[in-house]
Amino acid sequence: MTQSPAPDVIARAAVWAAELATDEATPADREACDAWCREHPTHRLAMERMLKLDLDIERPDRAQRGAMDVLFKRKSVRARGIGILAMGACLLGCGWYASGSMAVRALFPDYVTGAGELRAVRLADGSTLNLDTKTSIGLSRLGGKRGVFLFDGRLLAHVAKDASHPFVVKTRDGTATALGTAFTVERRDDATLIVVLESRVRACAEGSGSDACVDLVPGDRASLRGGKVVRLGHVEPEAAGLWAEGWLAVDDRPVSEVLVELNRYRDVPVAFDRVSMSGVRVSGSFPLTDPDRALDGILRSTGLRAKQSGGHIEVLR
């Protein structure tokens, strides 16, 4: 799991970014910054994210735009550096900004899982988060609310009951709110998928008010996309969370869909032709903690074969 930079490291990276962006920056300054980056992996990570933040400033979300107009109206390279430094101070000193902006918070996640990695995170309130492969989250510090930001990937939340403090999972597409329940939230390229395993969850689309909220019960699925909540087909709640236990459970699904899902857990994805796989379906439970054994099980169940060339694998009919 990738370690997120500490606040003092982020602050120092902001200072370096500001100094190097000015007209007065010297080769010695750049060498000193490079030496600082080599001291620890989190130093370089913070520096890379600080520079990425500057590149992303031209595409602020609505919540950021007013602050950006003040911080980044710059007429010179020196003013640009001062703007970056101001942003670093704002990240550390303005709680509403650092915690409330998804674009900024995503640069400094609290937990990140790699390919094939599954991890359980115990929160201070007793809730548990199971993180799926390639997942990035940040712990929420807004008001007195409990919850997390989900930037990428998927999580399964087992929420400790606390009626006075709702638990919220927020993505770019909206929120999933529960008082005490178990549910999954998955952030895809263009939408957020919510599946309820226990109790109830309220799903709300971003920027559409309370009229764009839907209450979900066990087995319900919904997607958040484009300011709307769309109900999807019902699923078995017990099967929906098996991935958190390390199993890919499928029931009569197209094998191409299953291979796409399995590829999320592999360092090197398997190649296959969707057209040639048309009509091939598969059922079973396959171990996500051992993607090679899972692939072997899929091949045995379907009669497909694998062709290896170097470090690459192609599935053939």
C-alpha positions as a Python dict, from the first residue, in 0.01 Angstrom:
ca = {
    (1, 'M'): (0, 0, 0),
    (2, 'T'): (134, 341, -98),
    (3, 'Q'): (212, 574, 193),
    (4, 'S'): (61, 921, 162),
    (5, 'P'): (292, 1220, 229),
    (6, 'A'): (270, 1385, 571),
    (7, 'P'): (143, 1747, 598),
    (8, 'D'): (494, 1883, 661),
    (9, 'V'): (622, 1704, 350),
    (10, 'I'): (335, 1849, 144),
    (11, 'A'): (416, 2195, 276),
    (12, 'R'): (782, 2158, 184),
    (13, 'A'): (690, 2035, -165),
    (14, 'A'): (471, 2344, -208),
    (15, 'V'): (766, 2566, -115),
    (16, 'W'): (999, 2388, -358),
    (17, 'A'): (740, 2413, -638),
    (18, 'A'): (705, 2787, -572),
    (19, 'E'): (1079, 2852, -560),
    (20, 'L'): (1159, 2657, -876),
    (21, 'A'): (881, 2830, -1071),
    (22, 'T'): (1028, 3177, -1018),
    (23, 'D'): (1270, 3363, -1243),
    (24, 'E'): (1529, 3361, -963),
    (25, 'A'): (1559, 2981, -942),
    (26, 'T'): (1921, 2866, -991),
    (27, 'P'): (2075, 2530, -1087),
    (28, 'A'): (2181, 2496, -724),
    (29, 'D'): (1818, 2532, -616),
    (30, 'R'): (1716, 2255, -854),
    (31, 'E'): (1993, 2029, -731),
    (32, 'A'): (1888, 2092, -370),
    (33, 'C'): (1527, 2006, -455),
    (34, 'D'): (1639, 1688, -631),
    (35, 'A'): (1843, 1588, -326),
    (36, 'W'): (1539, 1644, -104),
    (37, 'C'): (1327, 1427, -334),
    (38, 'R'): (1583, 1144, -308),
    (39, 'E'): (1573, 1147, 73),
    (40, 'H'): (1245, 955, 88),
    (41, 'P'): (990, 816, -165),
    (42, 'T'): (713, 1032, -13),
    (43, 'H'): (919, 1346, -86),
    (44, 'R'): (925, 1271, -458),
    (45, 'L'): (559, 1164, -450),
    (46, 'A'): (456, 1493, -286),
    (47, 'M'): (660, 1692, -538),
    (48, 'E'): (509, 1508, -834),
    (49, 'R'): (157, 1565, -703),
    (50, 'M'): (224, 1931, -630),
    (51, 'L'): (341, 1981, -988),
    (52, 'K'): (39, 1788, -1116),
    (53, 'L'): (-182, 2014, -908),
    (54, 'D'): (-39, 2316, -1087),
    (55, 'L'): (-106, 2154, -1425),
    (56, 'D'): (-464, 2075, -1324),
    (57, 'I'): (-540, 2429, -1210),
    (58, 'E'): (-663, 2516, -1559),
    (59, 'R'): (-948, 2266, -1509),
    (60, 'P'): (-1093, 2354, -1164),
    (61, 'D'): (-1426, 2217, -1049),
    (62, 'R'): (-1707, 2455, -953),
    (63, 'A'): (-1623, 2444, -582),
    (64, 'Q'): (-1267, 2557, -650),
    (65, 'R'): (-1322, 2822, -914),
    (66, 'G'): (-1359, 3123, -685),
    (67, 'A'): (-1040, 3043, -493),
    (68, 'M'): (-853, 2974, -817),
    (69, 'D'): (-943, 3315, -956),
    (70, 'V'): (-776, 3477, -655),
    (71, 'L'): (-475, 3247, -623),
    (72, 'F'): (-381, 3201, -987),
    (73, 'K'): (-437, 3529, -1171),
    (74, 'R'): (-68, 3559, -1249),
    (75, 'K'): (111, 3775, -1508),
    (76, 'S'): (464, 3641, -1463),
    (77, 'V'): (651, 3323, -1386),
    (78, 'R'): (727, 3462, -1041),
    (79, 'A'): (358, 3525, -972),
    (80, 'R'): (290, 3168, -1082),
    (81, 'G'): (532, 3039, -819),
    (82, 'I'): (371, 3252, -551),
    (83, 'G'): (36, 3109, -657),
    (84, 'I'): (160, 2753, -607),
    (85, 'L'): (294, 2843, -264),
    (86, 'A'): (-40, 3002, -176),
    (87, 'M'): (-214, 2685, -285),
    (88, 'G'): (16, 2479, -60),
    (89, 'A'): (-73, 2699, 235),
    (90, 'C'): (-440, 2671, 146),
    (91, 'L'): (-413, 2292, 133),
    (92, 'L'): (-278, 2286, 486),
    (93, 'G'): (-467, 2574, 645),
    (94, 'C'): (-813, 2583, 485),
    (95, 'G'): (-1003, 2276, 603),
    (96, 'W'): (-1301, 2340, 374),
    (97, 'Y'): (-1073, 2349, 71),
    (98, 'A'): (-837, 2062, 142),
    (99, 'S'): (-1114, 1829, 261),
    (100, 'G'): (-1400, 1944, 41),
    (101, 'S'): (-1235, 1947, -302),
    (102, 'M'): (-1224, 1606, -467),
    (103, 'A'): (-968, 1724, -723),
    (104, 'V'): (-724, 1838, -454),
    (105, 'R'): (-786, 1556, -206),
    (106, 'A'): (-730, 1295, -480),
    (107, 'L'): (-369, 1411, -511),
    (108, 'F'): (-297, 1307, -151),
    (109, 'P'): (-503, 994, -71),
    (110, 'D'): (-480, 833, 272),
    (111, 'Y'): (-487, 475, 139),
    (112, 'V'): (-399, 327, -200),
    (113, 'T'): (-397, -39, -305),
    (114, 'G'): (-195, -181, -593),
    (115, 'A'): (-286, -434, -861),
    (116, 'G'): (-415, -754, -702),
    (117, 'E'): (-403, -607, -350),
    (118, 'L'): (-700, -638, -113),
    (119, 'R'): (-687, -459, 222),
    (120, 'A'): (-905, -400, 528),
    (121, 'V'): (-892, -61, 703),
    (122, 'R'): (-1033, -17, 1054),
    (123, 'L'): (-1167, 333, 1123),
    (124, 'A'): (-1168, 513, 1457),
    (125, 'D'): (-1548, 480, 1495),
    (126, 'G'): (-1533, 101, 1461),
    (127, 'S'): (-1637, 89, 1096),
    (128, 'T'): (-1437, -127, 854),
    (129, 'L'): (-1348, -57, 491),
    (130, 'N'): (-1243, -339, 258),
    (131, 'L'): (-1047, -190, -30),
    (132, 'D'): (-1045, -360, -368),
    (133, 'T'): (-755, -370, -613),
    (134, 'K'): (-636, -35, -752),
    (135, 'T'): (-841, 167, -503),
    (136, 'S'): (-767, 516, -371),
    (137, 'I'): (-951, 678, -80),
    (138, 'G'): (-925, 975, 155),
    (139, 'L'): (-1067, 996, 507),
    (140, 'S'): (-1334, 1263, 545),
    (141, 'R'): (-1276, 1542, 794),
    (142, 'L'): (-1575, 1761, 712),
    (143, 'G'): (-1783, 1883, 1005),
    (144, 'G'): (-1865, 1597, 1238),
    (145, 'K'): (-1960, 1357, 960),
    (146, 'R'): (-1808, 1015, 928),
    (147, 'G'): (-1701, 878, 595),
    (148, 'V'): (-1453, 871, 309),
    (149, 'F'): (-1381, 1007, -35),
    (150, 'L'): (-1358, 732, -298),
    (151, 'F'): (-1133, 858, -578),
    (152, 'D'): (-1085, 535, -774),
    (153, 'G'): (-1164, 166, -739),
    (154, 'R'): (-1412, -4, -506),
    (155, 'L'): (-1474, -41, -135),
    (156, 'L'): (-1702, -240, 93),
    (157, 'A'): (-1811, -48, 402),
    (158, 'H'): (-1926, -222, 721),
    (159, 'V'): (-2059, 78, 911),
    (160, 'A'): (-2070, 101, 1291),
    (161, 'K'): (-2411, 221, 1406),
    (162, 'D'): (-2428, 585, 1514),
    (163, 'A'): (-2763, 747, 1438),
    (164, 'S'): (-2642, 1098, 1519),
    (165, 'H'): (-2346, 1083, 1277),
    (166, 'P'): (-2436, 950, 929),
    (167, 'F'): (-2162, 769, 738),
    (168, 'V'): (-2101, 908, 388),
    (169, 'V'): (-1902, 774, 94),
    (170, 'K'): (-1849, 1054, -159),
    (171, 'T'): (-1733, 1029, -521),
    (172, 'R'): (-1728, 1279, -806),
    (173, 'D'): (-2076, 1156, -902),
    (174, 'G'): (-2251, 1190, -567),
    (175, 'T'): (-2287, 1029, -224),
    (176, 'A'): (-2399, 708, -55),
    (177, 'T'): (-2520, 770, 303),
    (178, 'A'): (-2597, 509, 569),
    (179, 'L'): (-2667, 506, 943),
    (180, 'G'): (-2555, 147, 1002),
    (181, 'T'): (-2521, -98, 716),
    (182, 'A'): (-2297, -281, 471),
    (183, 'F'): (-2268, -164, 110),
    (184, 'T'): (-2022, -138, -176),
    (185, 'V'): (-1933, 171, -378),
    (186, 'E'): (-1737, 148, -702),
    (187, 'R'): (-1596, 443, -895),
    (188, 'R'): (-1581, 370, -1267),
    (189, 'D'): (-1461, 590, -1553),
    (190, 'D'): (-1797, 757, -1609),
    (191, 'A'): (-2017, 664, -1311),
    (192, 'T'): (-2043, 539, -953),
    (193, 'L'): (-2207, 203, -878),
    (194, 'I'): (-2368, 136, -536),
    (195, 'V'): (-2480, -208, -412),
    (196, 'V'): (-2652, -257, -75),
    (197, 'L'): (-2575, -571, 126),
    (198, 'E'): (-2750, -487, 455),
    (199, 'S'): (-2998, -230, 592),
    (200, 'R'): (-3057, 88, 386),
    (201, 'V'): (-2852, 339, 191),
    (202, 'R'): (-2953, 674, 43),
    (203, 'A'): (-2791, 741, -295),
    (204, 'C'): (-2776, 1104, -410),
    (205, 'A'): (-2643, 1242, -737),
    (206, 'E'): (-2398, 1531, -730),
    (207, 'G'): (-2540, 1880, -776),
    (208, 'S'): (-2906, 1786, -814),
    (209, 'G'): (-3055, 1845, -468),
    (210, 'S'): (-3254, 1608, -251),
    (211, 'D'): (-3496, 1530, -535),
    (212, 'A'): (-3217, 1331, -701),
    (213, 'C'): (-3190, 1086, -407),
    (214, 'V'): (-3306, 724, -397),
    (215, 'D'): (-3336, 493, -94),
    (216, 'L'): (-3192, 146, -151),
    (217, 'V'): (-3249, -183, 37),
    (218, 'P'): (-3046, -509, 39),
    (219, 'G'): (-2987, -638, -312),
    (220, 'D'): (-3061, -302, -475),
    (221, 'R'): (-2811, -151, -718),
    (222, 'A'): (-2795, 202, -849),
    (223, 'S'): (-2561, 414, -1059),
    (224, 'L'): (-2480, 782, -1014),
    (225, 'R'): (-2408, 953, -1343),
    (226, 'G'): (-2463, 1296, -1493),
    (227, 'G'): (-2658, 1429, -1195),
    (228, 'K'): (-2903, 1136, -1194),
    (229, 'V'): (-2960, 822, -987),
    (230, 'V'): (-3057, 519, -1199),
    (231, 'R'): (-3183, 195, -1044),
    (232, 'L'): (-3025, -122, -1184),
    (233, 'G'): (-3115, -489, -1164),
    (234, 'H'): (-3139, -673, -829),
    (235, 'V'): (-2849, -892, -710),
    (236, 'E'): (-2793, -1144, -430),
    (237, 'P'): (-2649, -944, -138),
    (238, 'E'): (-2433, -1236, -18),
    (239, 'A'): (-2258, -1265, -354),
    (240, 'A'): (-2209, -891, -406),
    (241, 'G'): (-1943, -866, -133),
    (242, 'L'): (-1751, -1188, -195),
    (243, 'W'): (-1471, -999, -370),
    (244, 'A'): (-1376, -856, -29),
    (245, 'E'): (-1311, -1214, 85),
    (246, 'G'): (-1091, -1276, -218),
    (247, 'W'): (-1340, -1446, -452),
    (248, 'L'): (-1476, -1359, -794),
    (249, 'A'): (-1822, -1519, -792),
    (250, 'V'): (-2004, -1531, -1127),
    (251, 'D'): (-2329, -1693, -1234),
    (252, 'D'): (-2380, -1749, -1606),
    (253, 'R'): (-2197, -1435, -1716),
    (254, 'P'): (-2028, -1373, -2052),
    (255, 'V'): (-1668, -1487, -2025),
    (256, 'S'): (-1547, -1160, -2180),
    (257, 'E'): (-1696, -968, -1883),
    (258, 'V'): (-1531, -1205, -1637),
    (259, 'L'): (-1192, -1170, -1806),
    (260, 'V'): (-1222, -789, -1792),
    (261, 'E'): (-1294, -816, -1420),
    (262, 'L'): (-1003, -1054, -1363),
    (263, 'N'): (-765, -825, -1551),
    (264, 'R'): (-812, -561, -1281),
    (265, 'Y'): (-620, -791, -1045),
    (266, 'R'): (-337, -879, -1282),
    (267, 'D'): (-11, -691, -1331),
    (268, 'V'): (-15, -795, -1697),
    (269, 'P'): (-373, -825, -1836),
    (270, 'V'): (-464, -1125, -2051),
    (271, 'A'): (-556, -1044, -2411),
    (272, 'F'): (-866, -1180, -2584),
    (273, 'D'): (-1098, -1105, -2876),
    (274, 'R'): (-1448, -1010, -2763),
    (275, 'V'): (-1606, -1115, -3092),
    (276, 'S'): (-1461, -1466, -3081),
    (277, 'M'): (-1576, -1500, -2716),
    (278, 'S'): (-1936, -1416, -2805),
    (279, 'G'): (-2176, -1676, -2668),
    (280, 'V'): (-1927, -1823, -2420),
    (281, 'R'): (-2055, -1798, -2062),
    (282, 'V'): (-1912, -1907, -1730),
    (283, 'S'): (-2021, -1980, -1373),
    (284, 'G'): (-1814, -2044, -1063),
    (285, 'S'): (-1599, -1888, -790),
    (286, 'F'): (-1241, -1796, -872),
    (287, 'P'): (-964, -1680, -632),
    (288, 'L'): (-873, -1315, -677),
    (289, 'T'): (-567, -1355, -456),
    (290, 'D'): (-423, -1595, -717),
    (291, 'P'): (-514, -1451, -1060),
    (292, 'D'): (-324, -1725, -1247),
    (293, 'R'): (-523, -1999, -1071),
    (294, 'A'): (-841, -1802, -1135),
    (295, 'L'): (-759, -1784, -1507),
    (296, 'D'): (-690, -2158, -1513),
    (297, 'G'): (-1031, -2222, -1353),
    (298, 'I'): (-1206, -2005, -1613),
    (299, 'L'): (-1031, -2189, -1896),
    (300, 'R'): (-1127, -2530, -1754),
    (301, 'S'): (-1489, -2422, -1710),
    (302, 'T'): (-1526, -2291, -2065),
    (303, 'G'): (-1296, -2507, -2275),
    (304, 'L'): (-1096, -2202, -2380),
    (305, 'R'): (-718, -2216, -2407),
    (306, 'A'): (-431, -1980, -2331),
    (307, 'K'): (-141, -1899, -2559),
    (308, 'Q'): (171, -1762, -2392),
    (309, 'S'): (429, -1549, -2568),
    (310, 'G'): (702, -1401, -2352),
    (311, 'G'): (531, -1253, -2051),
    (312, 'H'): (196, -1208, -2229),
    (313, 'I'): (-106, -1440, -2232),
    (314, 'E'): (-380, -1451, -2495),
    (315, 'V'): (-705, -1642, -2438),
    (316, 'L'): (-831, -1820, -2748),
    (317, 'R'): (-1147, -2006, -2834),
}
